[in-house]
Amino acid sequence: MAQRAEDKTGRLARIGALLLIPLTILIGDFEFRWVQEHAREPIVFWPWFLGSVGLSVALWWGLVSLVKGSRLRWILLPLVVVPLGVLIVASWRFRTLRHYDPAATVVAFLLEEPLYAIELAMAGVSPGWLAALILLPIVWLAAALYSAIDDAEPEAPRRNRRLIAGAAVLSVPLVVWTTWPSVVENPWTPYPTDIRLLKVGEQGVSFYAQGVSSIMMRPAERTEVPPVASEPNDPNEPSERPSVLLILAESVRNDRTQLWGEPGRATTPAMAGFAQRRPDEVFAFQRHTANAAATLASGMGLLLGKHYAAPADVLRSAPVIWQYAQAAEMETFLVSAQPWGWANLTGFYIDHQPPDAFWDAEALGLEVVNDAGGDDLEAADKVVELIGDASAKAEPFFGIFQLNATHFPYHALDDVSWPIEGSVDRYDAAMARSDAAVGKVLDALEEKGRLDSTVVIFVSDHAIELNEAKYRAGHKALRRDEPAMFQGARVSSCEPVYARTPMLMYVPKEWQQRLGVDRGVLAANTGKLSSHVDILPTVLELWSMPPVVEPDGQSLLHPAPDDRLTYCFTASRVPEVRGVAIHAADRYVYLRKNLNRPHAFDVEGLESFESRRMGEPLEARDEALIERACRESSAAREVLGELDEKFGLAGVPCE
């Protein structure tokens, strides 16, 4: 009798141990989901919660029963329990970074680009997160193994039946995941994703089998910039070079700003007001194009003056723009509301010769508010402080201010005049937050008496697609005729929707006169094509400095040709998704190796860049553009030569 009571108590204890699993999930959900201000769901209805706890215990008890008493439990339970525990912690981390629950698209992204996904997730990870990542699977595994204890080894027939039943149960979801046609849409993103195991497995294997190597993962050895004549320290003596402030925005669309579009709301009042007050000094470029649709790749155009498709050794050796400023003995700083620890950005850009002051989101101690970044307004305070330091020394400076708010899922300004009901509303409010940060910095320049001696350049790394019905009208045709368009989404793309970005230059009248800058030339260039790779040569001309490594762009202080071509390269060196877009005044030609055919688009205005859609087949004029690109751009020549194998670009001299 006592033995039976003891056995019953042991069975109840083992079942009770399984309660630890839903209990730990409840604690984590309360901490990372329900208490966050962005959580959309209230705490669950308690009867539902109790039912889900019961279901959880039943499922775990069923799993444990399959291997109970078997030696295989020491292998099978860790194989199931540890990955599930890690996924739960990862979902909490995702919720903290993104402010919504992960969907199947996130799992597909992790499987397709694991290194990039893991680096992004680990940005700014605290010891608490690491402890949760380690302890939760350990607690779960201990509970499962304790519950799987059997006082007696089961007989062979009984054990075999359990294993057969377990294999059958586990095979059902595996078969479904492998074969079931499932294109999943996340309502908060515009990127539907095929999550079949065979599909993501095929992509992952093909990517890595083809020798994927990220140039961002390797530390760079930059070419030194020879020093130039020293600047006078006497505040009464005029400087030989203007200060330059480069503001790098994130994922900004022209049509959602007041200077480049008509959003119907005050998304950028600070910049619009600044341009209105200084009409002869502000130049808003209406046809600016990104050289890539991902920050890692477009940053090379902005900071190195080189296309991502340039040889890797060139990208790892070309001087960064602040090295030129340091050679001219200017104060330099970089302030970013984003973390630079992921993808080895610091190793690639910073470590060889850092700016005099470097503050990213982690160094600033910013709270994670959006993806892995912090508040633009808080980062702007550091920029204001550094401008004050340079002003106190009466020295010219070169500074970079990188914004974050418009990075998905958008960090909205609280007191906007419109209700935030959809993704466009939230994006516009995030644009207003970035604009407020820019306004704070411009006000500081004026208060410190530095505005009339500082050239300000505002540019976005790339554009973004917004997730509303009018922007998704072409998705059905794309899924049917070009499903590869959705592979890798924006980062592996150069579709028109991602390529057109805003760019503004403020050149004070004093420096227009001193440098002999023709205002008419600058004004005319605002209506012509320009590119990210033009920024470095433009700044170098402002400083009267020659480039050490020839940039891929041209100075915007000289007349731009009416028939100029600019380029956008897919942000991947994987042969399967290598591609290039050729942007002409009235035509946009996009080729990528895994597409069924090249796509050409008529350029008629901003509406040509609002959404994703099918392009037209190539015409004779498009083939002429490809031929020109092969002649004029070494980077385009290399990529088009690879694409010739797929599309048979007959007569195009890209060999």
C-alpha positions in Angstrom: 0.0 0.0 0.0 2.8 2.4 1.0 4.6 1.5 -2.2 1.6 2.3 -4.4 1.2 5.7 -2.6 4.9 6.4 -3.1 4.6 5.5 -6.8 1.5 7.7 -7.2 3.3 10.6 -5.5 6.3 10.1 -7.8 4.0 10.1 -10.9 2.3 13.3 -9.8 5.7 14.9 -9.1 6.9 14.0 -12.6 3.7 15.5 -14.1 4.1 18.5 -11.9 7.6 19.0 -13.2 6.2 19.5 -16.6 4.3 22.5 -15.3 7.6 24.4 -15.2 7.6 24.6 -19.0 4.4 26.6 -19.4 5.1 28.5 -16.2 8.5 29.8 -17.6 6.8 30.7 -20.8 4.2 32.7 -18.9 6.8 34.6 -16.9 8.8 35.4 -20.1 5.6 36.4 -22.0 4.6 38.8 -19.2 8.1 40.3 -19.1 8.8 40.6 -22.8 5.4 40.8 -24.4 2.5 42.0 -22.3 4.2 44.8 -20.3 5.6 46.5 -23.4 3.9 49.6 -24.5 3.8 48.3 -28.1 2.0 45.0 -27.2 -1.2 44.8 -29.2 -2.9 42.0 -27.3 -4.1 42.2 -23.7 -3.2 39.6 -21.2 -5.0 36.4 -22.3 -8.4 35.5 -21.0 -7.7 33.3 -18.0 -9.9 30.3 -18.9 -8.0 30.2 -22.3 -4.7 30.4 -20.5 -5.6 27.6 -18.1 -6.7 25.5 -21.1 -3.4 26.2 -22.9 -1.5 25.2 -19.8 -3.4 22.0 -19.7 -2.7 21.4 -23.4 1.0 22.1 -23.0 1.3 19.7 -20.2 -0.6 17.0 -22.2 1.6 17.5 -25.2 4.8 17.3 -23.2 3.5 14.3 -21.2 2.8 12.6 -24.5 6.3 13.3 -25.8 7.8 12.1 -22.5 5.7 9.0 -22.5 7.1 8.0 -25.9 10.6 7.7 -24.6 9.9 7.0 -20.9 12.3 4.5 -19.5 14.2 4.2 -22.8 17.9 4.9 -23.1 17.1 6.9 -26.2 15.5 9.6 -24.0 19.0 11.0 -23.4 19.2 11.7 -27.1 15.7 12.4 -28.3 14.6 14.7 -25.5 17.6 17.1 -25.9 17.1 17.1 -29.6 13.5 18.3 -29.1 13.6 20.3 -25.9 16.8 22.4 -26.4 15.8 23.9 -29.9 12.3 24.7 -28.6 13.7 26.5 -25.6 16.1 28.5 -27.7 13.2 29.4 -30.1 11.1 30.7 -27.2 14.0 32.9 -25.9 14.6 34.0 -29.5 10.9 35.0 -29.9 11.1 37.1 -26.7 14.2 38.8 -28.1 12.5 39.4 -31.4 9.5 40.9 -29.5 11.8 43.3 -27.7 13.6 44.4 -30.9 10.6 44.6 -33.2 7.6 45.1 -30.9 5.5 42.4 -32.6 5.4 38.6 -32.4 7.5 36.7 -34.9 5.8 35.2 -37.9 6.9 32.4 -40.3 8.7 35.0 -42.4 11.2 35.4 -39.5 11.9 31.7 -39.4 12.5 31.7 -43.1 14.9 34.6 -42.8 16.8 32.8 -40.1 17.1 29.7 -42.2 18.0 31.6 -45.4 20.5 34.0 -43.9 21.5 32.5 -40.5 24.7 34.4 -40.0 23.2 37.8 -40.7 20.0 37.0 -38.7 22.0 35.8 -35.6 24.4 38.8 -35.7 21.4 41.2 -35.9 19.7 39.4 -33.0 22.8 39.4 -30.9 23.4 43.2 -31.2 23.3 44.7 -27.8 22.6 41.4 -26.0 22.9 41.8 -22.2 24.1 39.1 -19.7 20.4 38.7 -18.8 19.5 37.6 -22.3 22.4 35.2 -22.4 21.4 33.7 -19.1 17.9 33.2 -20.3 19.2 31.6 -23.5 21.2 29.1 -21.4 18.9 28.5 -18.4 15.6 28.1 -20.1 16.6 25.0 -22.2 18.4 23.6 -19.1 15.3 23.9 -16.9 13.1 22.4 -19.6 15.4 19.5 -20.3 15.7 18.8 -16.5 11.9 18.8 -16.2 11.5 16.5 -19.2 14.2 14.1 -18.2 12.8 13.9 -14.7 9.4 13.2 -16.0 10.8 10.5 -18.3 12.1 8.4 -15.4 10.5 5.0 -15.3 11.1 2.7 -12.3 11.3 -0.3 -14.5 12.8 -0.6 -18.0 9.8 -1.3 -20.4 9.7 -4.6 -22.2 10.9 -4.7 -25.8 7.5 -4.8 -27.5 6.2 -1.9 -25.4 9.3 0.1 -26.0 9.2 -0.5 -29.8 5.5 0.5 -29.9 6.4 3.8 -28.2 9.2 4.5 -30.6 7.1 3.7 -33.7 4.3 5.9 -32.4 6.8 8.7 -31.6 8.3 8.5 -35.1 4.9 8.6 -36.7 3.8 11.6 -34.6 7.0 13.5 -35.4 6.9 12.6 -39.1 3.5 14.3 -39.7 4.6 17.9 -39.2 7.9 17.2 -41.0 6.1 15.9 -44.1 3.7 18.8 -44.0 6.5 21.4 -43.6 8.5 19.7 -46.4 5.8 19.5 -49.1 2.8 21.7 -48.2 2.7 24.8 -50.5 2.7 27.6 -48.1 3.3 31.3 -48.9 3.0 33.0 -45.6 2.2 36.7 -45.2 3.0 38.7 -42.1 0.4 41.5 -41.8 3.1 43.9 -40.5 5.5 43.4 -43.4 5.1 43.5 -47.2 7.2 40.4 -47.8 5.4 37.1 -48.3 7.7 34.1 -47.8 7.7 30.5 -49.0 8.6 28.6 -45.8 8.6 25.0 -47.1 11.6 23.2 -45.8 12.6 22.0 -49.2 12.5 25.6 -50.5 14.5 27.2 -47.7 16.8 24.2 -47.6 17.5 24.5 -51.3 18.2 28.2 -51.0 20.5 27.8 -48.0 22.4 24.9 -49.5 22.8 26.7 -52.8 24.0 29.9 -51.2 26.7 28.3 -49.1 27.7 25.7 -51.7 28.6 28.5 -54.0 31.1 29.9 -51.5 29.3 32.8 -50.0 31.8 35.2 -48.3 30.8 38.4 -46.7 33.4 41.2 -47.1 31.8 42.8 -44.1 33.0 40.0 -41.9 36.7 40.8 -42.5 38.6 43.6 -40.9 39.8 46.2 -43.4 43.3 47.6 -44.0 42.6 51.1 -45.3 44.9 53.1 -47.6 46.4 56.1 -45.8 45.4 59.6 -46.9 48.5 61.9 -47.2 48.2 64.9 -44.8 47.5 68.3 -46.3 48.2 71.8 -45.2 47.2 72.6 -41.6 44.2 74.7 -40.9 44.7 78.0 -39.0 43.8 77.9 -35.4 43.2 81.6 -35.1 39.4 82.1 -34.9 39.8 85.4 -36.7 41.3 83.7 -39.7 38.9 82.1 -42.2 39.1 78.4 -42.6 40.3 76.9 -45.9 37.7 74.2 -45.8 34.0 74.2 -44.8 32.8 71.9 -42.1 30.6 69.1 -43.4 27.8 67.2 -41.6 26.6 64.1 -43.4 23.2 62.9 -42.1 22.4 59.3 -43.1 18.7 58.6 -42.8 17.2 55.1 -42.8 14.7 53.7 -45.4 13.2 57.1 -46.4 10.8 57.3 -49.3 10.6 60.5 -51.4 6.8 60.4 -51.5 6.4 60.5 -47.7 8.4 63.7 -47.3 7.4 67.3 -47.8 10.4 68.3 -49.8 10.3 65.5 -52.4 6.6 64.4 -52.3 3.1 65.3 -51.1 2.4 63.1 -48.1 -0.6 65.2 -47.1 0.8 65.6 -43.6 3.7 67.3 -41.8 6.2 64.5 -41.9 9.3 66.7 -42.3 8.4 70.2 -41.1 11.9 71.0 -39.8 13.6 70.2 -43.1 10.8 71.8 -45.2 11.0 75.0 -43.1 14.8 75.1 -43.3 14.6 74.8 -47.1 12.0 77.5 -47.2 14.0 80.0 -45.1 17.2 79.4 -47.2 16.0 78.9 -50.8 19.3 79.9 -52.4 21.4 77.6 -50.2 19.3 74.4 -50.1 19.3 72.0 -53.1 16.8 69.1 -53.0 17.9 66.4 -55.5 14.7 65.0 -57.0 16.2 62.0 -58.9 18.8 60.6 -56.5 19.3 56.9 -56.5 20.7 54.4 -54.0 23.6 52.3 -55.1 22.1 49.3 -53.2 18.9 48.4 -51.3 20.6 47.3 -48.1 22.5 49.4 -45.5 25.7 47.2 -45.6 26.0 47.7 -49.3 24.8 51.2 -49.8 27.1 52.4 -47.0 30.0 51.6 -49.2 28.8 54.1 -51.8 28.2 56.7 -49.1 31.4 56.3 -47.1 33.8 54.9 -49.7 32.5 56.3 -52.9 32.5 52.7 -54.4 29.8 50.4 -55.6 29.3 47.1 -53.7 30.1 45.2 -56.9 33.7 46.6 -56.9 36.4 44.1 -56.1 36.5 43.0 -52.5 40.2 44.1 -52.1 39.3 47.6 -53.3 36.4 47.8 -50.8 38.6 46.7 -47.9 41.4 49.2 -48.8 39.6 52.4 -50.0 39.9 55.2 -47.5 36.7 56.0 -45.5 35.5 59.6 -46.0 36.6 60.8 -42.5 40.2 59.8 -43.2 40.3 62.7 -45.7 39.0 65.1 -43.0 41.6 63.8 -40.6 44.3 64.3 -43.2 43.2 68.0 -43.3 43.3 68.1 -39.5 39.6 68.5 -39.1 37.7 67.3 -36.0 35.7 64.1 -36.9 32.9 62.3 -35.3 30.3 59.6 -36.0 27.1 59.3 -34.0 24.7 56.6 -34.8 21.3 55.7 -33.3 22.0 52.2 -34.6 24.5 49.6 -33.3 27.7 49.1 -35.3 28.6 45.9 -33.6 26.6 43.7 -36.0 28.1 42.4 -39.3 31.5 43.7 -38.1 30.8 47.2 -39.2 33.4 48.4 -36.7 36.0 46.1 -38.1 35.3 47.1 -41.7 35.0 50.9 -41.2 36.2 51.9 -37.8 39.0 49.9 -36.4 41.8 50.8 -38.8 41.4 54.6 -38.4 38.4 55.6 -36.4 36.9 59.1 -36.3 38.0 61.2 -33.3 34.7 60.5 -31.6 32.6 57.4 -32.3 29.3 56.9 -30.5 26.8 54.2 -31.7 23.6 53.1 -30.0 25.5 50.8 -27.6 28.2 53.3 -26.7 25.4 55.9 -26.0 23.6 53.4 -23.9 20.4 54.0 -25.8 17.4 51.8 -24.9 16.4 49.5 -27.8 13.3 51.0 -29.3 13.3 49.9 -32.9 15.0 46.8 -34.3 18.3 47.0 -32.5 18.6 50.8 -32.5 17.8 53.7 -30.2 16.0 57.0 -30.2 17.1 59.5 -32.9 16.3 62.4 -30.5 18.7 61.1 -27.8 21.4 60.5 -30.4 21.0 64.0 -31.6 21.9 65.3 -28.2 25.4 63.8 -28.6 25.7 65.4 -32.0 24.8 68.8 -30.5 27.4 68.2 -27.8 30.2 67.4 -30.3 29.3 70.4 -32.5 29.7 72.5 -29.4 33.1 70.9 -28.7 34.3 71.7 -32.3 32.9 75.2 -32.0 34.8 75.8 -28.8 38.1 74.9 -30.6 37.2 77.1 -33.6 38.1 74.3 -35.9 36.2 72.9 -38.9 34.7 69.5 -38.5 33.4 66.5 -40.4 30.6 64.6 -38.7 28.2 61.8 -39.6 24.8 61.4 -37.9 23.0 58.2 -38.6 19.3 58.0 -38.0 17.2 55.0 -37.0 13.5 55.8 -36.5 12.3 54.9 -40.0 13.9 51.5 -39.8 11.1 48.9 -39.7 9.0 48.6 -37.6 9.3 52.4 -37.2 9.8 54.4 -34.0 7.0 56.9 -34.1 7.0 60.4 -32.8 4.3 60.5 -30.0 2.6 63.9 -30.7 1.9 63.8 -34.4 -1.4 65.3 -35.7 -2.7 62.1 -37.3 -3.9 58.9 -35.8 -1.6 55.9 -36.1 -3.8 53.2 -37.4 -1.7 51.5 -40.1 1.8 50.9 -41.2 1.9 54.1 -43.4 0.7 56.2 -40.4 3.4 54.7 -38.2 6.1 55.2 -40.9 5.1 58.8 -41.3 5.3 59.4 -37.6 8.7 57.8 -37.5 9.7 60.1 -40.3 8.6 63.0 -38.1 10.8 61.7 -35.3 13.9 61.6 -37.6 13.0 65.1 -38.9 12.8 66.4 -35.3 16.3 65.1 -34.6 17.6 66.8 -37.8 15.9 70.0 -36.7 17.5 69.8 -33.3 21.0 69.5 -35.0 20.3 72.3 -37.5 19.2 74.6 -34.6 22.4 73.8 -32.7 24.5 74.7 -35.7 22.8 78.0 -35.9 23.0 78.7 -32.2 26.8 77.9 -32.2 27.3 80.2 -35.2 28.4 77.3 -37.4 25.6 77.1 -39.8 27.1 79.6 -42.3 30.3 77.6 -42.3 28.9 74.1 -42.5 27.8 72.1 -45.6 24.9 69.8 -44.6 24.1 66.7 -46.7 21.0 64.6 -46.0 20.6 61.3 -47.7 18.9 57.9 -47.1 20.6 54.6 -47.4 17.7 53.2 -49.5 14.0 53.4 -49.7 11.4 50.9 -48.5 8.1 49.3 -49.6 5.1 50.2 -47.4 2.5 47.6 -46.5 -0.9 48.9 -47.6 -3.3 47.7 -50.2 -2.4 50.3 -52.8 1.3 49.4 -52.5 0.6 45.7 -52.9 -1.5 45.8 -56.1 1.2 44.2 -58.2 2.1 41.4 -55.8 -0.3 38.8 -57.3 1.3 39.0 -60.7 4.8 38.9 -59.2 4.1 35.8 -57.2 2.7 34.1 -60.3 5.3 35.2 -62.9 8.4 36.1 -60.9 8.3 34.3 -57.5 12.0 34.9 -57.0 11.3 38.6 -56.5 10.2 37.7 -53.0 13.4 35.8 -52.2 15.6 37.9 -49.9 13.0 40.7 -50.1 14.6 44.1 -50.2 18.2 43.2 -49.3 18.6 41.1 -52.4 16.7 43.4 -54.7 17.2 46.6 -56.7 13.6 47.1 -57.8 12.6 50.7 -58.4 10.6 50.9 -55.2 13.8 50.5 -53.2 16.2 52.6 -55.3 14.8 56.2 -55.4 15.8 58.1 -52.2 15.9 61.7 -51.1 19.1 63.7 -51.1 19.6 67.3 -49.9 22.6 69.6 -49.9 22.9 72.8 -48.0 25.8 75.0 -49.2 26.1 78.3 -47.4 26.3 81.4 -49.6 29.6 82.3 -48.1 31.1 79.0 -49.3 29.4 79.2 -52.6 31.3 82.4 -53.2 34.7 81.3 -51.7 34.7 78.0 -53.6 33.3 79.4 -56.8 30.4 77.1 -56.6 27.9 77.9 -59.4 24.5 77.9 -57.8 22.9 77.4 -61.3 24.8 74.2 -61.8 23.7 72.8 -58.4 20.1 73.8 -59.1 20.2 72.1 -62.5 21.7 69.0 -61.1 18.8 68.5 -58.7 16.7 67.6 -61.7 19.2 65.1 -63.0 20.3 61.6 -61.9 22.6 61.5 -58.9 23.9 58.6 -56.8 25.3 57.7 -53.4 28.7 57.3 -54.9 28.7 61.1 -55.8 28.8 62.2 -52.2 32.5 61.4 -51.5 33.8 63.2 -54.7 31.6 66.2 -54.0 32.9 66.5 -50.4 36.5 66.1 -51.6 36.0 69.0 -54.1 34.6 71.1 -51.3 37.8 70.5 -49.5 40.0 70.8 -52.6 41.4 67.3 -52.0 42.1 64.6 -54.6 40.8 61.1 -54.1 43.3 58.4 -53.1 41.2 55.7 -54.7 39.2 56.8 -57.7 35.5 57.0 -56.7 32.7 55.5 -58.9 30.7 58.7 -58.8 31.3 62.3 -59.8 31.2 65.7 -58.1 27.8 67.3 -58.1 29.5 70.7 -58.2 29.9 70.2 -62.0 27.1 69.9 -64.6 25.8 66.3 -64.7 25.2 64.9 -68.2 21.5 64.8 -69.2 21.9 61.2 -70.3 23.8 60.0 -67.3 23.4 56.4 -66.0 23.4 55.5 -62.3 23.4 52.0 -60.9 21.9 49.9 -58.1 23.6 46.5 -57.3 21.9 43.7 -55.4 23.4 43.5 -51.9 24.7 39.9 -52.3 27.8 38.3 -53.8 25.9 35.0 -54.2 25.8 34.2 -57.9 22.2 33.1 -57.7 21.0 36.6 -56.8 23.6 38.8 -58.4 22.0 41.6 -60.2 22.1 45.2 -61.3 19.6 48.0 -62.1 20.5 50.6 -64.7 18.8 53.9 -64.1 18.5 56.3 -67.1 16.5 59.6 -67.3 13.4 57.9 -68.6 14.0 54.2 -68.2 14.9 51.7 -65.4 16.3 48.3 -66.4 16.6 45.6 -63.8 18.4 42.3 -64.3 18.9 39.6 -61.6 20.2 36.1 -62.2 17.4 34.2 -60.5 14.6 36.1 -62.3 12.8 34.6 -65.3 13.6 37.6 -67.5 15.0 41.2 -67.3 12.5 43.9 -66.4 12.3 47.4 -67.8 10.2 50.2 -66.3 9.2 53.6 -67.7 10.2 56.4 -65.4 7.4 59.0 -65.3 7.6 60.4 -61.8 7.4 59.5 -58.2 4.6 57.1 -58.8 7.0 54.9 -60.8 8.8 54.2 -57.5 5.8 53.7 -55.1 5.3 49.9 -55.3 6.6 46.6 -56.6 5.3 45.5 -60.0 6.2 43.6 -63.1 8.4 45.3 -65.6 8.2 45.1 -69.4 10.4 42.9 -71.6 13.5 44.5 -72.9 13.3 46.7 -76.0 16.0 47.9 -78.3 16.5 51.1 -76.2 17.1 48.9 -73.1 19.7 46.8 -74.8 21.4 50.1 -75.8 21.4 51.1 -72.1 23.0 47.8 -71.2 25.7 48.2 -73.8 26.4 51.7 -72.5 26.6 50.4 -68.9 29.2 47.8 -70.0 31.4 50.4 -71.6 31.1 53.0 -68.8 31.1 51.1 -65.5 33.6 48.4 -64.6 31.3 47.3 -61.7 28.3 46.9 -64.0 30.5 45.2 -66.7 31.4 42.4 -64.3 27.8 41.8 -63.1 26.3 42.0 -66.6 28.9 39.6 -67.9 27.7 37.1 -65.4 24.0 37.8 -66.3 24.8 37.3 -70.0 25.1 33.5 -69.3 21.5 33.5 -68.1 19.8 36.0 -70.4 21.9 35.8 -73.5 22.5 39.5 -73.9 23.6 39.1 -77.5 25.8 41.8 -78.9 26.5 43.3 -75.5 30.3 43.7 -74.9 30.4 42.5 -71.3 33.0 39.8 -71.6 
